[in-house]
């Protein structure tokens, strides 16, 4: 196994990456619009492979030293914070839109042309917001 790993590390450097981490980071974050097949392969990896990798790392972290785990734990906390903030923003935005719809209906404007346009605008925002939400979690 050590020889195989060494071979992959050497190939990564030969390809011009400083290290394996640099390659992996670049692979999951770079713009691949000019290479649709590669972009599709990466999309599948983000959806299927990456979550499995993260789960395996999380399961193995118990065998690491405290020094090795500290930065990993810090980053996991930052990631969890980001997800929580995003979810909170989503709930607030959804609540605001629902409130705007209720205002239009309660004011009796839902049958007027202006009210219909207002409802349409709110619903379009909702669709766009959910499309962004789905993209953030890797579905879109």
TASUL-V620735 format. One record per backbone hydrogen bond with DSSP energy under -0.5 kcal/mol. NH is the residue of the N-H (numbers start at 1). CO is the residue of the C=O. If there is no record, write none. Layout:
NH;CO
NH;CO
This chain:
5;1
6;2
7;3
8;4
9;5
10;6
11;7
12;8
13;9
14;10
15;11
16;13
17;12
23;19
24;20
25;21
26;22
27;23
28;24
29;25
29;26
30;26
32;30
35;32
39;35
40;36
41;37
42;38
43;39
44;40
45;41
46;42
47;43
48;44
49;44
50;45
52;48
53;49
54;50
55;51
56;52
57;53
58;54
59;55
60;56
61;57
63;60
64;61
69;65
70;66
71;67
72;68
73;69
74;70
75;71
76;72
77;73
78;74
79;75
80;76
81;77
82;78
83;79
84;80
85;81
86;82
87;83
88;84
89;85
90;86
91;87
92;88
93;89
94;90
95;91
96;92
97;93
98;94
99;95
100;96
101;97
102;98
103;99
104;100
105;101
106;102
107;103
108;105
109;104
110;104
112;109
116;112
117;113
118;114
119;115
120;116
121;117
122;118
123;119
124;120
125;121
126;122
127;123
128;124
129;125
130;126
131;127
132;128
133;129
134;130
135;131
136;132
137;133
138;135
139;134
140;134
